Amino acid sequence: MMYYTIYETKNLITEQIYVGQHVTDNLEDGYLGSGIRLINSVNKYGKTNFAKRILHIYDNFNDMDKKEEELVDLEFVKRADTLNVILGGSSGAKFTVVVSYKHTPDVYFRILSSEYDPEVYTTPTSGTLCVYRISDGKKTRITSDEYRLNRHLYRTTSSGKVTIEHMNSNITESIPLEDFDEKKHKKVFGGIVVKDNGVTRYATAEEYYNTDHNLIHTTKNTVTVTVIATGEKKHVTVDEFYANRDEYLTNHQGKVLVRHKINGESKLVNCDDVHLYRDEWAIGTEGQRTVYSIPDKKFMNISVDSYNSTIHKLAQDKKAICYNADGTIKFEFWGNKKEFLELFKVPVSIWDVLRTEGTVTMNSKKTRSFNGCYFKLIDWKKELDTDVD
């Protein structure tokens, strides 16, 4: 026989309570609950300091679910003596997010996702991550700072795994790194943290760069740094970073990126240890080239052999528009100095003036095929910023 129960678990030391629902065929199965604050409390005080009692028993799910929704309402989860953080009932978690006010960080409740404002609210797991202790394999949650300072003591839930998309089915999942097969799998990289109508979330690169949207890149034009004086981790603007470089350390300082030559795995290693990776790992972007991909609308690293000047542009390339005398566009140019001179057969001085002044008018014998026209330099990188935002 199955019992549909509403129960109360009480911390005998703090006297805080947790109310939940549980379906079981054994009323004495020892189940205390699964709420995050309850689990943390049990881990801290031990199971022997908790008592559970059955409040209601039903013969069907709907009655049980309705009772939990009735008991665990917004006022209940706001109370200081409760360990619940979500509203009761199976509908309580739909389209909502668990938050607390920043000025009362220990009082959690649920709001609609569309109402989330990071300037007003914080979430229970803000600044934390789930890890396994290497010493005993136990899963726990720690602050991000604790993890950064003691990485050797923990492994993350994704350690040793890679997120991939199966080429034949388009199904995405995390698999052990040793199971990665470039013939069957395509790596899926992390998203971009954006604000979407006030809600902070991840967006895929494709969603962010290739669609019309109101997404705001939360860390655009910022640098993640450690304040030397206090050890605090934070984001500062690029201008602030360069103006006060003696006050900050970046996450990558003293480290170098290495890339596995076979499976493509990348990681940061200490500069002093680079010699240990020479055989199987490429150092930095060795064998690669950083380009702006016109089809993908973003900067990326590609193999040197894959470079195609038609669809790939380098950061130092210049873009210019050639205008007729009446202001209509004659054609566009996007490339480097050598390509410009070879294509238009003009003196090098034309390129130098264009690069330094931003515009140049053709009016000499050596440029007679363009006389009456003028070139105007385009800040194409700035155009990219405008398009994204």
N, C-alpha and C positions, 0 to 999 in steps of 0.2 A: 504494500500500500504506500502511495506517495503522499507526503504531507507538504502542504503549501503554507509556510510559516512566516510570521513577522516576529523578529526577535530583538532583544536589547542586550548589548554587551557593555559591561561597566568596568572601568578602571578603578580598582579598589583603593588605589593610592591617591589619584587626582580627582576621583569621583566623576570623571567625564564619561558620557555615554555615547553609544553608537547604535542606531536603529537601522535594520536592514531586512531584506527578504531572502528566504532560502528554501529550496525545494529538496526534500530528502526522504529516504525510506527509513531513516534511523534518527530519532529525535535526540539521541545522545552521541552524535557523530563527532562532537568536539569542535565543530565549525564555529569560529568567532566572528568572521566577517572579512571583507576584502577591501575596504576603504583605505586610501593611502595614509591618512592620518592615524587610522586605527592600526594598520600594520606597523607604522613607525613607532607607535606607542607600545605595541606588544614587543617589538624588538628591544625597546628601551627598558621596559619594566619586567618582561617575562610573562609567559602565559599564566603562571600561577597567581598573578596579581589581577586577573580578570575573571569576572563572573558573567554567565549568560543566562537569560531567562526567556522563555517563549511567551510572547504577548498575545498572539492570535494564531489559530490554525484553520486553514481552509481546505476545501477539496478541489479547488480549481485555481488556475493562475490569475485570471482576471480579478477575482475578489481580493486575492493577496496583493496584487499590483496596485489596485485602487486604494487599499488601506495604507500601503507604504506612501503613496502619493499624498494621502490625507495627513499622515503623521509627520512626514519629513518635508515640510514646506519651507518657504524662504525664511520665515521667522525662526524656524527650528535650526537651520544650518548656520544662521547668524549668531546663535547663542554661544557664549563662551564655554559652556559646559558640555558641548556636543563635539563629536569627532567626525560627523558627516560633513562632506564638502559638496555633494551634489544633491539635487532635489530628488525626492522619492518617486518611484514609478518608472516604468520603462520609457516613458516619453520625456523624462527629465533631462536626458542627455542630448536630445535631438536639437541640432542647430543652436547649441548653447556652449558656453565656455565657463569654466570655473575661475573665479577671480576674487580678489580682495581689493579694497581701497588701499592706495599707497600709504595713507596715514593710519590705517588700521590693518597691518599686514597679516595678522593671525586670524582674521574673521573672514571666512570664505563663503561664497554663495555663487549661484549661476545667473548669467545674463544671456540674452540673445547675442550670437556672434556678431551680428550687425551693429550692436551697441558698444562693442569693445573699443576702448580708447586707451592706448598705452600710456598716455599722459595722466590718466585718472586711476587705472587699474593695474594690478600685477597678477600673475598666475602662480599657483602653488609650486610649479617647477621652474620658475624663472631663475636663471643663474645656476641651475643644477643639471646633472646628467646621471643616467642610470649606468652602473658599472658592476663588474664582478671583482671581488677581492681575490687576488692571486693566491694568497695564503691558504684560504679555505674554499674558494669557489663560490662564496655566498654573494647573492645579488643584493645590492644596496644602492641608495641614492646619495650622492655627495655634491658639494658645491663645485662649480667649474674651477675655482681657484685651487681647491684641494686637489683636484685631478691634475691640474697643470704643474703643481709643485711636487706631486708624488706619483707621476705616471708609472713608475716602476712597480708600484704596489697594486695597480688596477689594470683591468682590460675592459674596454667598452663592449656593449652588446653587439657591435658590428666589427670588433677586432678580428682580423683574419678572414673577413668577408668582403665581397665586392657586389655592388648592385648592378644587375645586368638586365638586358632585354633579350629574350630568345628571338633569334632572327626568323624562325619558322612560325612562331605563334604570336609574337609581340607581347607576350606575357613578361611582366617585370617582377623580379624577386632578388633576394640576397643569397649568394651561394658562397661556399668556401673558396678562398682565393686559388687553391690548388686545382679546383674543378673548372676554372675559367678556360674556355676554348674560344680563341678569336674567330674560328670558323663557324661557331654556333652562336656565340654571344656578342652583344654590343654593350659596352660599358655605359651606364647611366650615371651622369655626374650630378652633384648636389644642385639644388635650386638657388634662387636669388631671394633674399629676404626683402619683402616689400610691404608697404602699407596700402591696403585696398579698402578705400572708404573708411579709414580709421582703424581697420583690423590688420594686425601684423600677421603675415603668413608667408609661406614659401610659394614662389612661382617658378615654373620651368623657364629655362632660357628662351625656348621657343615662344612661350606665352608672353614673356616680357618684351622681347625684341621684335617679334613679328606680328603683333596684333595692336589694334587701336585700343587704348585702355587709359585708366586713370591711376595706374600703379606707380608708386613712388619708391624708388630704391632707397632703403633706409640708411645704407652706409656709403652711398655714392659720394665720391670726392672726400672720403675720410680714410684714416689709417688706424689700425688696431695697435695700440702701444701699451707699454708698461711704464708708469711714472717711476723714475729711478728713486725719488725721495721716499715714496710711500709704498711702492709695490702694487699700486692700484692698476687694474686693467681697464682701459676705456678706449673709445673712439675719439679722435680729434681730427679737425680738418687738415687737409694736405698743407695749406698755408701755415697753420699753427705748428704743424710738425716740423716743417723746414725752418721756420723762424726760431724754434726752440729745440733744436736737435740734441743739445746737450742735456735736456731734461727727460728725454724719452728713450726707451729701447723698443725696437720692433720685434715681433715674434720670430722673425727670420734672422735676426742679427747673430753672427757667428755660426750660421748654418748654411748649407747648400742643398739644392734640390737634386736628387738622383732619380733616374728612371730605369726600371728593369728592361733590359733589351728584348726579352721574349714576351712577357705578359703585359708590359706597359705600366705596371704599378709604379706610382711615384711616392716619394717620401722625403722628408727633410732629415739630414744627418749633420752632425757636428763637422765643421771644416777640418778639424784635426784627424777625423776618421775617414776622410775621403779615400785615402789609399786602399782601404779595406774593400772598397766597392768597385775598383777599376775593371775587374774582369767581367762581371755579369751586369753591371749597371752603367748607364750613360750619365755623365756628370752634367748637371744643369740642363741646358737645352741642346746639348751636343747632338748633331745630326738633325736638328730641327730648325725651323725658321718661324719667327713670329710675324704673322701677316694679318691684315684686315680682309676677311672674306666677304666679297660683295654679295654672293648668294645667301650667306648665313647672317649677314649684317652684324658681324662682331669680329673682334680680334681673337685669334686662336694660334696655337702652335701646330705646324704641319711638318712633315718630313721634307728635307731639302729637295728630294727628287719629285715631290708633289707640287712644287711651286709653279704657278702659272700666272704670268704677269697680266693676263687678260681678266682674271677673276680675283687675283690676290694683289693687294697693295701693301707696301711697307710703310711704317710710321713716318719715314722721312720723305716719302713721295709727296709731290705737290699736285694740286688740282687747279686748273685754270680754265676759264671760259673765254673763247675768242668771239668778240662782238663785231658786227659790221658797223659801218659809220652811222647807220640809222638806229643803232642800239639793238637790233635783232641778233640772235645768237647764230654764229656761223658754225661752231663746233666746240666740243669740250676736249680738254687734254687732262690726263691723270697718269703721272709717272715721275721718272727721275730726270736729272739734268742731261744725261747721255741720250735718253730716249727723245727728249725735247729737241736737242740740237740735231740729232740724226733725222728726225721726222720733218722738221721745218727748215733745215739747212740755213740757220741764222747764226750770227756771231754770238759768242759766249756772253758778250756784254748784255744781250737782250735778256738772257736767263738771269743774270746777276741783278739787273734792274727790277725785273719782275719779282724776284725773291725778296729783295730788300724794300722796294717801294710798294709792291702789291699790284701795281698796274704798269703797263708799258704800251706805248703806241708805236705802230710800225710806220716809219716815214723816211726810210733811207733806200738807197739803190740796192743794198744787199737784202732787203726785205720787200722788194717791189711786189711780190705775189700777195703780200698781206697789207700793202699800204692802204691807209684809210681805216684799217681795223685796229683794234686794241685788245690786249689780253688783261684779264682781271683775275688775281689770285683768289681762290676760295678756301676758307678755313674749314676743310671737310671734317675735321675731328670735332669742331664745335657744332657742325651740322648734325653729327651723330648724337651728341648730347641732347640737342633740341628735339630730334626725332624720338629719342627714348623717353624723355620726360614729358 
